[in-house]
């Protein structure tokens, strides 16, 4: 993921912490987007936290989804929805 893509995504997530996956896929056609419940990732450290979601960077280059903390390795985002400020 390029820094400019992350900057656009971050700005969107600040104003709309849980945007629709369809809208994200349309606005960022080269990236993968996945949504889950934050409880599914309770033991993982997100890349960023927003009021109603934790965001994880995912790497799908090896045909399997794995987490990364590197924007250079990221091919998409996993948005883990949670209750506000928990």
C-alpha positions as CSV (number, residue, x, y, z in Angstrom):
1,X,0.0,0.0,0.0
2,X,1.3,3.4,-0.9
3,X,1.6,6.2,1.7
4,X,-0.8,8.3,-0.3
5,X,-3.4,5.5,-0.2
6,X,-3.1,5.2,3.5
7,X,-3.4,9.0,3.9
8,X,-6.7,8.9,2.0
9,X,-7.9,5.8,3.9
10,X,-7.0,7.3,7.2
11,X,-8.9,10.5,6.4
12,X,-11.9,8.5,5.4
13,X,-11.8,6.3,8.6
14,X,-11.5,9.4,10.8
15,X,-14.7,10.8,9.4
16,X,-16.5,7.5,8.8
17,X,-15.0,4.9,11.2
18,X,-17.1,2.1,9.7
19,X,-17.5,2.8,6.0
20,X,-19.2,0.1,3.8
21,X,-16.8,-2.4,2.3
22,X,-18.5,-1.8,-1.1
23,X,-17.5,1.9,-0.9
24,X,-14.0,1.1,0.1
25,X,-13.6,-1.4,-2.7
26,X,-14.9,1.1,-5.2
27,X,-12.6,3.9,-4.0
28,X,-9.6,1.7,-3.6
29,X,-9.9,-1.1,-6.3
30,X,-6.4,-2.5,-5.9
31,X,-6.8,-3.3,-2.2
32,X,-8.5,-6.1,-0.3
33,X,-11.0,-5.2,2.5
34,X,-12.3,-7.5,5.1
35,X,-14.6,-6.8,8.1
36,X,-15.0,-8.7,11.4
37,X,-15.9,-8.3,15.0
38,X,-13.1,-6.9,17.2
39,X,-13.6,-9.8,19.7
40,X,-12.2,-12.1,16.9
41,X,-8.9,-10.2,17.2
42,X,-8.8,-9.4,20.9
43,X,-5.2,-10.7,21.3
44,X,-3.9,-8.8,18.3
45,X,-2.5,-5.3,18.0
46,X,-4.2,-3.1,15.4
47,X,-2.3,-0.8,13.1
48,X,-4.6,2.0,14.1
49,X,-7.6,2.5,16.5
50,X,-10.6,4.6,15.6
51,X,-13.7,5.3,17.8
52,X,-15.7,2.3,16.5
53,X,-13.1,0.1,14.8
54,X,-9.6,-1.3,14.9
55,X,-7.8,-1.4,11.6
56,X,-5.3,-4.1,10.8
57,X,-3.0,-4.2,7.7
58,X,-3.2,-7.4,5.8
59,X,-0.8,-9.0,3.3
60,X,-2.4,-11.3,0.7
61,X,0.7,-11.6,-1.6
62,X,1.3,-15.3,-0.7
63,X,-2.3,-16.4,-1.3
64,X,-3.1,-16.4,2.4
65,X,-4.2,-13.5,4.5
66,X,-1.7,-12.5,7.2
67,X,-1.3,-9.4,9.4
68,X,1.5,-7.0,8.9
69,X,2.5,-3.7,10.5
70,X,4.2,-2.5,7.3
71,X,2.4,-0.3,4.8
72,X,4.9,-1.5,2.1
73,X,3.7,-5.1,2.6
74,X,0.0,-4.3,3.0
75,X,-2.3,-5.2,0.2
76,X,-5.5,-4.3,2.2
77,X,-7.2,-3.7,5.5
78,X,-9.2,-5.7,8.0
79,X,-11.7,-3.5,9.8
80,X,-12.6,-5.0,13.2
81,X,-15.8,-3.3,14.5
82,X,-16.2,-2.7,18.2
83,X,-18.3,-0.6,20.6
84,X,-17.1,3.0,20.8
85,X,-14.0,3.6,22.9
86,X,-13.7,0.1,24.3
